[in-house]
Structure formats: structure tokens, C-alpha cells
Amino acid sequence: MTEKPFIYGAPYSVYVRIVRLALAEKGVDYELVPVDIFASEGPPADYLDLHPFGRIPAFEHAGFCLYETGAITRYVDEAFEGPPLQPAGVRERARCNQVISIADNYAYPQLVWGVYVERISKPKRGAVTDEARLAAAIPKARTCLKALSDLMADKPWLAGRQLSLADLYLAPMLDYFQMAPEGREMVQQYPSLADWWARVASRPSMTGTAFG
């Protein structure tokens, strides 16, 4: 399919970046259509036609509209040529989906909202860090990193021997997390994750979608 897809969202969004990473790794050109759900007036009314829950991203390709990052990235992997982003092996594919679920349900709330937002984002916009929330997030973040490190073991990528959607899910979350000093220090306590981060962070897909 050669028609250019559209991503609706904002470059600061972890989940928008995940979709952008998937497209970049597949070598697919796309257009990012700005949608700021945190604007004072909320998302544009017509955006709700694309995403009735008012979240980002939404996605459109050749007249086919889709929302939910998991569905979008799997569509991107299967609809476009390029290196596969889902493992072929049953166990590796299951591991990929497991890591994605961990990232969605545990890592994102703690690494991004619990640590990055409280330590970095709030002070940057003149708000006050909720120290209790930050303190509560730290041990939960550590549990996430240990679980991911244990699952990866001695493999170079989170779900096996090749880069997959699992890596593309976690990378933007870990990027924000490590902007906080607590995050940078914690990642270094898990050498396999620190080595993984060095590999994934240097990929053109990551450098080309860096958070502003």
C-alpha cells in the first residue's frame, strides 16, 4: 500500500511516538496532523469523529481509520513492507505481547506519570511536584525494570533476537523516565536494560522522533 498514512496527535505523546517509531522502522513516510488533547478547549470537536474517546493517536490510511496504539502498530506492521516488527515464533510473539502489556499497564503509569511528570514536567510548567506520588512511584518503577530485565535475560532485544514492537513500546517511556535523575540512576542498576537502551536510543527511528 503506497498511499501515505496520517497520524493525528502531538509529538510529546508517548503513544504517538510509538506509532511514529513503527512507521519509521518499516520505512513508511507519513504525515503527523497536530492534535493537542491538553489544549484549554480540549480536542477539536471533529477529532471525536476519529477517536470518540478524545485520546491520541488516531490513524488513517487509504480511507481506513483506526485508533488504539496496539491496533495501529500491528496494522502498520502487517499492511506495509519492511522488516517485521512482530516475532514469527509463537513464544517470542507471546513475549512481545507480554512486554507491550507490561509497558501499557505498569511502566507507563509509573515511569511517565509517576516519575517524569512529577519530577520534570510539572516543575517545567511552574507546577509543584507531588512528592508523595513521586515516592510511591519509585518502587513500582523498579519493579517494572526488574521484571523487564528478567524477561529479557541475555537477549539483545526485549522479545528475542530481533527488534520488535515490544522495544518500540518501551523506548519512549524509558526516554521520558531517564530525564529524571531517579530514572537515569535506576536504569543503570540493570545492565541488560542499560545496554538495550544504548542500542535502541541510537536508532534513526528514535533520533528522528525525539521529544522536543
Summary of the structure (lengths in Angstrom):
residues: 212
radius of gyration: 17.1
end to end distance: 30.6
largest distance: 49.8
contacts: 680
relative contact order: 0.14
helix: 58%
strand: 8%
